[in-house]
Amino acid sequence: MAYNIRIVSTYPPRKCGIGTFSRDLASSLEHFTGEVGHIRVSAIDNEGLPYNIPVDLVIDQFNPDSWSHAIKDIVTRSLESTNPTVVVLQHEYGLDPDKHGNPGEGTNFVEMVKAFSTKGMITLVYLHTVLDAPNAHQKMIVQELAKHSDGLIVTTESAIGILESPLYGISHSKLKHIDHGIRMQHPSHYDRLAIKEMFGLKDRFLVTTLGLLSPDKGLQYSIRGYGKFLQESCTENQRKNIVYLIGGQFHPEFVKSGDGEAYRQCQNELTKALEESKLNWCKVKELKYADFGTYDVIFLDTFLDEKTLLRLYGATNAMVLPYLDMQQISSGVLADTLGAGRVAIATKFRYALELILSNRECSPGLVLGRHTRGILVDPKEASIGQIAEALDFLVFNKSKRLLMEKQAHQRGYQMRWQNTAWALLQHIEFVREEKEIITGRGLTFKREKPSILQKENS
């Protein structure tokens, strides 16, 4: 049976990580022509951006009527098709405003799920944030999404433990783990030396932090850790051959919020970290304008298009992810880093613990990941010395670093987007079959005596 897939999410050209996730998922699903009829996207928009197919509906994020119209349109279009429609919602609290425009306070996703389930449409919800200390509204939203949908999908196994705990009380049968996909299947697709020569980085060790920037990225700590490493581990000649490239712009919605005050404060923090670390730095719009021999840190201040981003993964020797939110259950940058066969130095947020340490118990301090596929460090101030130590290890132990790259790639290879898309299609088929099971008419027994099994276990 072929399914029409309807994705509700942000979508490029909107600059949003969830939009990129949805684009990559849609592109991967297109390969399965026997299982997929067509793929269409209802794009959540807040800027009046232009969209192309597969986007055929646009939801004005802060217009309640637009959400209502989208529900009606999706239902109508599903009824017009001979193929059954499966709706895949990409949930993030910040995308769901209430009728007064307060981000994260709405129930639009819940209303969608209720409407689609009433019409018998298979509806699945990706949760991109799972909080272990939600407020009352956040908890209610997740519980309602679980109750009225055919299931919640998460990209980390640890999130399942949170969702089925007494905190949320969601049945395990409603939860599914599917890996976050990766865009690079093999590092040989982008030869590191060739890319470095293209960017003028030949014979330089490249440390990177890539992706949309925000205060939660913790850059003030990675900058200080990098500065400490250069001062304590490197000679003047050696530091000329090492550069830290921070590629990406601050999230546009963060820049605009509060008249830009939070953005200016964040910029001041970064400047302070650079100055206190005695680092030479510059900001460029294109790498061809960067003087790598002069600067220790280079900010590539632009939204990274797909081609540039993949090349930078290929050129990277060490990716630093000093994130501050330890509850983060997803990171496309970390997934792509492993997929590219590159070593990540990451703080111990949930997704990093899963990919790098396989959810094993993690002690304080610097930790080499399971099978040495990455390095974990504590967050905030503690990360400064640990990042310096991790860079020291990677820069001066080439053979061990190359082995770590191989181990990282072995894990990343399992997470190719086509594998992720196929896992989603298999889950959809399972859900459909479960809905069609007809329960037998045998007697239902009510327990009147204590369980023998419980007696034995006690």
Summary of the structure (lengths in Angstrom):
residues: 458
radius of gyration: 23.7
end to end distance: 48.2
largest distance: 82.0
contacts: 1509
relative contact order: 0.11
helix: 47%
strand: 17%
